[in-house]
Amino acid sequence: MKILLLGSGGREHAFAMKIAQSPKLTKLYIAPGNAGTAQCGENVNMGVLDFDAIFDFCIQNKIDLVVPGSEDPLVAGIYDYFQEKANNGAPKILVSGPSAFAAQLEGSKDFSKAFMQRHGIPTAGAFTANKDNLEQGLAYLRSLPAPYVLKADGLAAGKGVIITESLAEAEATLSEMILGRTFGAASEKVLIEEFLKGIEISVFAVCDGKNWKMLASAKDYKRIGEGDTGPNTGGMGAISPVPFADEVFLNKVANQVAKPTFEGLAAEGHPFKGFLFIGLMNDNGDPKVIEFNVRMGDPETEAIFPRLKTDMVDLLTAIASDGIETLPIELDNRTAATVFLVSKGYPGTIEKGKKMHIPMVEADCTLFHAGTALNPLNEVVTNGGRVLAITALGNGIEQAKNSAMKMAELIDYEGKTYRTDIGLDLINYQKNQTNG
């Protein structure tokens, strides 16, 4: 099978690595890819939103399956684009991802919230404000206890969520987001949301439009600093599986969230095909949805995929062609700990092009390139804020974490920054449960 993978981050390197391990693969192309994906297949200089160029490339290279790694092409309608081409007589090329309608679960916070309310999915109360009802939005904001949560309706590269303890700051921020278009068109509408208390967790499921299965759980660490301090980032690390995500909790997620989501979309005439990321708060054992993503998360993918034993090409093909029901999802029982190495200054201003020294990788570790590139001398250099993810498998969080940290110390480049406390909260949680 010939496959085109779209994207250039750590998640796409994880996909590329798993796809390349499959005996079903004939040829893998990655557009645009990075220094890591180049080790798994052939990088192609092509934008993920240039659908015409992507389609032409697929025809010329006899591509069987397109795998969009990130949300942008899915929200922009790449699934629908290829469906329309096939309906007009072009060769049918499978796309492992949802339609533009279903992708609104991620592309529009307002759509997602209304969908959850329609289908009885547990989530926080909310009000959607725009320039025409801003005063009502401010009144709703004032009715809530602190902290205050504001979410840009559209895609904002992971930066569209503001949480503050100050009502005055929340009021000013809401007005600025809408009237000042802080996030451009993404904040023409802003979701004002009740703050959910509890422990955050990500749970993933896969669906082929008819049947679905739970995949795995993970916990990511969003803030730049030790002890969850400082500004939010794209993710500084992750742990999978999550200790408190036991069978009872995951069954609640399956029955109260995944099932009504997939059945609700199908009932509305837009069955879901792809990976569903369910961002949850564990509220005293009950799941409440914070957000949906319509693709795998990053850095959760880098923690989950090293545990995945199921053939990736089989999984992607099953998603695209109604085959999930008969495909077993198998996972390594060991724990995965992922730590991200980032550039100095991230998530603010950074410098690129720093030469990297990457030694021999330890046997229990896997490296995933995110913000990397090859310079004219064919040397790996930094090319983004989040540079490299290190994932280690171990018998428990502590062993996996220690292995990942050991590898993090060995990799060297100017300005290397990372958190040393990934998973520490879960280790303490387990100790408290044992002592309690």
C-alpha positions as CSV (number, residue, x, y, z in Angstrom):
1,M,0.0,0.0,0.0
2,K,1.2,3.5,-0.9
3,I,0.5,6.1,1.8
4,L,0.7,9.9,2.0
5,L,1.0,11.3,5.5
6,L,0.3,15.0,6.0
7,G,2.2,17.0,8.6
8,S,5.6,17.9,10.1
9,G,5.5,17.5,13.9
10,G,6.3,14.9,16.5
11,R,2.9,13.3,16.0
12,E,3.6,12.8,12.3
13,H,7.0,11.3,13.0
14,A,5.2,8.8,15.4
15,F,2.7,8.0,12.7
16,A,5.5,7.6,10.1
17,M,7.5,5.3,12.4
18,K,4.6,3.0,13.0
19,I,3.5,3.0,9.4
20,A,7.0,2.2,8.2
21,Q,7.1,-0.9,10.5
22,S,4.1,-2.5,8.7
23,P,4.8,-5.2,6.1
24,K,1.7,-3.9,4.3
25,L,3.5,-0.7,3.3
26,T,4.9,-0.3,-0.2
27,K,5.9,3.3,-0.1
28,L,5.5,6.2,2.4
29,Y,5.5,9.9,1.5
30,I,5.3,12.6,4.2
31,A,4.4,16.2,3.3
32,P,6.2,18.3,4.3
33,G,7.8,16.1,7.0
34,N,10.9,16.8,9.1
35,A,14.3,15.3,9.8
36,G,12.8,12.4,11.6
37,T,10.2,11.4,9.1
38,A,12.9,11.4,6.4
39,Q,14.2,8.3,8.1
40,C,10.8,6.6,7.6
41,G,9.9,7.5,4.1
42,E,10.3,10.3,1.5
43,N,9.6,13.9,2.5
44,V,7.7,15.9,-0.1
45,N,7.7,19.7,-0.1
46,M,4.0,20.3,-0.2
47,G,1.6,22.2,2.1
48,V,-1.1,20.3,4.0
49,L,-3.8,22.7,2.8
50,D,-2.9,22.6,-0.9
51,F,-5.5,20.1,-1.7
52,D,-5.1,20.4,-5.5
53,A,-1.4,19.7,-5.3
54,I,-2.0,16.8,-2.8
55,F,-4.6,15.3,-5.1
56,D,-2.4,15.6,-8.2
57,F,0.5,14.0,-6.2
58,C,-1.7,11.1,-5.2
59,I,-2.8,10.4,-8.8
60,Q,0.7,10.7,-10.1
61,N,2.1,8.4,-7.4
62,K,-0.8,6.0,-7.2
63,I,-1.5,6.7,-3.5
64,D,-3.9,4.4,-1.8
65,L,-4.4,6.2,1.5
66,V,-4.1,9.8,2.7
67,V,-3.4,10.3,6.5
68,P,-4.0,13.8,7.7
69,G,-2.0,14.2,10.9
70,S,-3.1,17.6,12.1
71,E,-6.5,19.3,12.4
72,D,-6.0,22.0,9.7
73,P,-6.7,19.8,6.6
74,L,-9.5,18.0,8.3
75,V,-11.3,21.1,9.4
76,A,-10.7,22.6,5.9
77,G,-12.5,19.5,4.4
78,I,-9.8,17.2,2.8
79,Y,-12.0,14.2,3.3
80,D,-14.9,15.9,1.4
81,Y,-12.5,17.1,-1.3
82,F,-11.4,13.5,-2.1
83,Q,-14.9,12.2,-1.8
84,E,-16.1,14.8,-4.4
85,K,-13.2,13.9,-6.7
86,A,-14.2,10.2,-6.5
87,N,-17.9,11.1,-7.1
88,N,-16.8,12.9,-10.3
89,G,-15.0,9.9,-11.7
90,A,-11.5,10.2,-10.3
91,P,-9.9,7.1,-8.7
92,K,-11.1,6.5,-5.1
93,I,-8.3,7.4,-2.6
94,L,-9.1,6.6,1.0
95,V,-8.7,9.3,3.6
96,S,-8.2,8.3,7.2
97,G,-10.1,11.1,8.9
98,P,-13.5,12.7,9.4
99,S,-15.6,15.0,7.2
100,A,-15.6,18.8,7.5
101,F,-18.9,18.6,9.3
102,A,-17.6,16.1,11.9
103,A,-14.4,18.0,12.2
104,Q,-16.3,21.0,13.6
105,L,-16.1,19.1,16.9
106,E,-12.6,20.6,17.0
107,G,-12.9,23.5,14.5
108,S,-15.7,25.3,16.3
109,K,-16.0,25.4,20.1
110,D,-19.6,26.7,19.7
111,F,-20.6,23.8,17.5
112,S,-18.9,21.3,19.8
113,K,-20.7,22.6,22.9
114,A,-24.1,22.7,21.2
115,F,-23.5,19.1,20.0
116,M,-22.7,17.9,23.5
117,Q,-25.8,19.7,24.9
118,R,-28.0,18.1,22.2
119,H,-26.7,14.6,22.9
120,G,-26.5,14.7,26.7
121,I,-22.7,14.5,26.9
122,P,-21.4,15.7,30.3
123,T,-19.5,19.1,29.9
124,A,-19.3,22.5,31.5
125,G,-22.0,25.1,31.1
126,A,-21.3,27.8,28.6
127,F,-22.4,30.9,26.7
128,T,-21.2,31.9,23.2
129,A,-20.6,35.6,22.9
130,N,-20.0,37.7,19.7
131,K,-20.1,41.4,18.9
132,D,-23.9,41.5,18.8
133,N,-24.5,39.9,22.2
134,L,-21.3,41.1,24.0
135,E,-23.2,42.7,26.9
136,Q,-25.1,39.4,27.5
137,G,-21.7,37.6,27.4
138,L,-20.3,40.0,30.0
139,A,-23.4,39.4,32.2
140,Y,-22.9,35.7,32.0
141,L,-19.2,36.1,32.8
142,R,-20.2,38.0,36.0
143,S,-22.6,35.3,37.1
144,L,-19.8,32.7,37.2
145,P,-17.3,32.1,40.1
146,A,-13.6,32.4,39.4
147,P,-11.6,31.2,37.6
148,Y,-12.9,32.3,34.3
149,V,-12.5,30.4,31.1
150,L,-12.6,32.0,27.6
151,K,-12.2,30.0,24.4
152,A,-11.9,31.3,20.9
153,D,-14.5,29.5,18.8
154,G,-12.1,28.6,15.9
155,L,-8.7,27.1,15.5
156,A,-6.0,29.2,17.1
157,A,-2.9,26.9,17.1
158,G,-3.5,25.8,20.7
159,K,-3.4,29.4,22.0
160,G,-7.1,30.4,22.0
161,V,-7.9,29.4,25.6
162,I,-7.5,32.0,28.4
163,I,-8.0,31.2,32.1
164,T,-7.8,33.9,34.7
165,E,-8.8,34.5,38.4
166,S,-9.6,38.1,37.8
167,L,-13.1,39.1,36.7
168,A,-11.8,42.5,35.4
169,E,-9.1,40.8,33.3
170,A,-11.7,38.3,32.0
171,E,-14.0,41.1,31.0
172,A,-11.3,43.1,29.2
173,T,-10.0,39.9,27.5
174,L,-13.4,38.9,26.3
175,S,-13.9,42.4,24.7
176,E,-10.5,42.4,23.2
177,M,-10.8,38.8,21.8
178,I,-14.1,39.7,20.0
179,L,-13.7,43.4,19.1
180,G,-9.9,43.5,18.8
181,R,-9.9,40.1,17.0
182,T,-7.0,38.8,19.2
183,F,-7.1,35.5,17.3
184,G,-8.4,36.8,14.0
185,A,-11.5,35.1,12.7
186,A,-11.1,32.4,15.3
187,S,-12.3,34.8,18.1
188,E,-15.2,36.4,16.3
189,K,-17.1,34.2,18.6
190,V,-15.9,33.3,22.1
191,L,-17.1,30.6,24.4
192,I,-17.5,31.7,28.1
193,E,-17.3,28.5,30.1
194,E,-17.7,27.3,33.6
195,F,-14.4,26.2,35.1
196,L,-14.2,22.4,35.6
197,K,-12.4,21.1,38.7
198,G,-10.6,17.8,38.9
199,I,-7.7,16.0,37.2
200,E,-7.3,16.4,33.4
201,I,-6.9,13.4,31.1
202,S,-6.9,12.6,27.4
203,V,-8.8,9.5,26.2
204,F,-8.6,8.4,22.5
205,A,-11.1,6.3,20.5
206,V,-11.2,5.2,16.8
207,C,-14.3,4.9,14.6
208,D,-14.9,3.8,11.0
209,G,-18.3,5.5,10.7
210,K,-20.2,2.5,12.0
211,N,-18.2,0.8,14.7
212,W,-15.8,2.2,17.2
213,K,-13.3,1.1,19.9
214,M,-11.4,2.8,22.7
215,L,-7.7,3.2,22.1
216,A,-5.8,4.4,25.1
217,S,-5.5,7.0,27.8
218,A,-2.7,9.6,28.4
219,K,-2.0,12.7,30.5
220,D,-0.1,15.6,29.0
221,Y,1.7,18.5,30.6
222,K,0.9,21.8,29.0
223,R,2.8,24.4,31.0
224,I,6.4,25.3,30.3
225,G,7.7,25.3,33.9
226,E,8.2,22.7,36.6
227,G,5.1,22.1,38.8
228,D,2.8,23.2,36.0
229,T,3.9,26.9,36.1
230,G,4.3,29.5,33.4
231,P,2.5,29.8,30.0
232,N,0.7,27.0,28.2
233,T,2.6,25.3,25.4
234,G,1.8,22.7,22.8
235,G,2.8,20.1,25.4
236,M,6.0,19.4,27.4
237,G,5.4,15.7,27.9
238,A,2.9,12.9,28.5
239,I,2.3,9.6,30.4
240,S,0.3,6.6,29.1
241,P,-1.6,4.9,30.5
242,V,-3.0,7.0,33.3
243,P,-3.2,5.3,36.8
244,F,-6.6,6.7,37.7
245,A,-8.1,5.8,34.3
246,D,-9.2,2.4,35.5
247,E,-11.8,0.1,33.9
248,V,-14.7,1.8,35.7
249,F,-13.7,5.3,34.6
250,L,-13.0,4.3,31.0
251,N,-16.3,2.5,30.8
252,K,-18.0,5.8,31.8
253,V,-16.0,7.6,29.1
254,A,-17.1,5.0,26.6
255,N,-20.8,5.0,27.5
256,Q,-21.3,8.6,28.4
257,V,-19.0,10.3,25.9
258,A,-17.7,8.2,23.0
259,K,-20.9,6.3,22.3
260,P,-23.3,9.3,22.2
261,T,-20.7,11.3,20.2
262,F,-20.3,8.7,17.4
263,E,-24.0,7.8,17.4
264,G,-25.0,11.4,17.5
265,L,-22.9,12.3,14.4
266,A,-24.2,9.3,12.6
267,A,-27.8,10.2,13.5
268,E,-27.2,13.7,12.1
269,G,-26.0,12.2,8.8
270,H,-22.3,12.7,9.3
271,P,-20.7,9.5,10.6
272,F,-17.3,9.9,12.1
273,K,-14.2,8.3,10.6
274,G,-10.9,8.7,12.3
275,F,-9.3,9.3,15.7
276,L,-11.3,11.1,18.4
277,F,-9.3,12.9,21.1
278,I,-11.5,13.4,24.2
279,G,-10.1,16.0,26.6
280,L,-11.7,15.3,30.0
281,M,-11.8,16.3,33.5
282,N,-12.0,13.5,36.0
283,D,-14.5,15.0,38.5
284,N,-14.5,12.6,41.5
285,G,-14.6,9.6,39.1
286,D,-17.0,11.2,36.6
287,P,-15.9,12.3,33.2
288,K,-16.7,15.8,31.9
289,V,-15.6,16.9,28.5
290,I,-13.3,19.9,28.2
291,E,-12.8,19.6,24.4
292,F,-12.8,17.3,21.4
293,N,-10.0,17.0,18.8
294,V,-10.6,15.1,15.6
295,R,-7.1,13.6,15.4
296,M,-4.4,12.2,17.7
297,G,-3.0,14.6,20.2
298,D,0.6,15.9,20.5
299,P,2.4,14.9,22.7
300,E,0.0,12.1,23.6
301,T,0.7,10.3,20.3
302,E,4.4,10.0,21.1
303,A,3.4,8.3,24.4
304,I,0.7,6.0,23.1
305,F,2.1,4.8,19.8
306,P,5.2,3.1,21.3
307,R,2.7,1.0,23.3
308,L,0.5,0.1,20.2
309,K,1.0,-3.4,18.9
310,T,-1.7,-3.3,16.3
311,D,-0.3,-2.9,12.8
312,M,-0.7,0.8,12.0
313,V,-1.5,0.3,8.3
314,D,-4.3,-2.1,9.3
315,L,-5.6,0.4,11.8
316,L,-5.6,3.3,9.3
317,T,-7.2,1.2,6.6
318,A,-9.9,-0.1,9.0
319,I,-10.8,3.5,9.9
320,A,-11.1,4.5,6.2
321,S,-12.9,1.4,5.0
322,D,-15.3,0.2,7.8
323,G,-13.1,-2.4,9.3
324,I,-12.7,-1.5,13.0
325,E,-15.2,-4.1,14.3
326,T,-12.9,-7.0,13.3
327,L,-9.6,-5.4,14.1
328,P,-8.1,-6.1,17.6
329,I,-6.6,-3.1,19.3
330,E,-3.5,-4.4,21.2
331,L,-1.3,-2.4,23.6
332,D,1.9,-3.0,25.5
333,N,1.1,-3.1,29.2
334,R,4.2,-1.1,30.1
335,T,4.1,2.6,30.9
336,A,5.3,5.2,28.4
337,A,6.8,8.4,29.6
338,T,7.4,11.2,27.1
339,V,9.5,14.4,27.7
340,F,9.8,17.2,25.1
341,L,13.0,19.0,24.5
342,V,12.2,22.6,23.4
343,S,14.1,25.7,22.3
344,K,15.1,28.5,24.7
345,G,12.4,31.1,24.9
346,Y,9.5,28.7,23.9
347,P,6.6,29.3,23.8
348,G,7.7,32.9,23.0
349,T,10.4,34.0,20.6
350,I,13.0,31.3,19.8
351,E,16.0,31.0,17.5
352,K,16.2,28.2,15.0
353,G,19.1,26.4,13.3
354,K,20.9,25.2,16.4
355,K,23.1,22.2,15.6
356,M,22.0,19.1,17.6
357,H,24.1,16.3,19.0
358,I,22.0,13.1,19.3
359,P,23.9,10.1,20.6
360,M,23.0,6.5,20.3
361,V,19.5,6.0,21.5
362,E,19.0,3.9,24.6
363,A,17.3,0.5,23.9
364,D,14.1,1.4,25.9
365,C,13.8,4.8,24.3
366,T,12.3,6.2,21.0
367,L,13.0,9.7,19.6
368,F,10.4,11.6,17.7
369,H,11.4,14.7,15.7
370,A,9.1,17.7,15.9
371,G,10.8,21.0,15.2
372,T,13.9,19.7,13.4
373,A,15.4,20.0,9.9
374,L,18.5,19.1,8.0
375,N,20.9,21.9,7.1
376,P,23.0,22.0,3.9
377,L,25.7,19.9,5.6
378,N,23.0,17.2,6.3
379,E,23.2,17.9,10.0
380,V,20.1,17.9,12.2
381,V,19.3,21.3,13.5
382,T,16.5,22.9,15.5
383,N,13.6,24.2,13.5
384,G,10.8,25.1,15.9
385,G,9.8,25.6,19.5
386,R,9.2,22.0,20.4
387,V,12.2,20.2,19.0
388,L,12.3,16.5,20.0
389,A,10.2,14.1,22.0
390,I,11.8,11.3,24.0
391,T,9.6,8.3,24.9
392,A,10.7,5.5,27.2
393,L,8.8,2.3,28.1
394,G,9.2,1.0,31.6
395,N,7.5,-1.1,34.3
396,G,5.7,1.8,35.9
397,I,5.9,5.5,35.6
398,E,9.0,6.0,37.7
399,Q,11.2,3.6,35.6
400,A,9.9,5.0,32.3
401,K,10.4,8.6,33.5
402,N,14.0,8.0,34.7
403,S,14.9,6.4,31.4
404,A,13.5,9.3,29.4
405,M,15.3,11.8,31.6
406,K,18.6,10.0,31.2
407,M,18.2,10.3,27.4
408,A,17.2,13.9,27.7
409,E,20.5,14.7,29.5
410,L,22.5,13.1,26.7
411,I,21.1,15.0,23.8
412,D,22.7,18.4,23.4
413,Y,22.0,21.7,21.5
414,E,22.3,25.3,22.5
415,G,19.3,26.5,24.5
416,K,17.9,23.0,25.3
417,T,15.0,23.2,27.8
418,Y,12.8,20.5,29.3
419,R,10.8,19.7,32.4
420,T,12.2,17.1,34.8
421,D,8.9,16.5,36.6
422,I,6.8,14.8,33.9
423,G,4.8,12.1,35.6
424,L,5.8,13.2,39.1
425,D,2.2,14.1,40.1
426,L,1.0,10.7,39.0
427,I,3.8,9.0,40.9
428,N,2.7,10.9,44.0
429,Y,-0.9,10.0,43.3
430,Q,-0.1,6.3,43.3
431,K,1.9,6.6,46.5
432,N,-1.0,8.4,48.2
433,Q,-3.4,5.7,47.0
434,T,-1.1,3.0,48.4
435,N,-0.6,4.8,51.7
436,G,-4.3,5.8,51.9
